[in-house]
Amino acid sequence: IDAHAYITNGNTSLVIQCSVNTSTGALDNCADSGAAGLVVPGGIALNPSGDLAYVTNENTSIVSLCEVNPDTGALSL
């Protein structure tokens, strides 16, 4: 299973997804996670099974629920 890291970027309203090298911890292939419609994402948390992500939207006080693609790690609202 590939490991993924997620980085919120409120300046662009994106959540960035990176592949994680499980041996070194290095991040690689960072790109937009695909979660459209976020408004100034400020934080992200995944449920214990890793199939759902909760993204806070700072300017709206809304928490968006995203599904995590088990194969690619991409997020979708």
Salt bridges, closest charged atoms under 4 A:
none
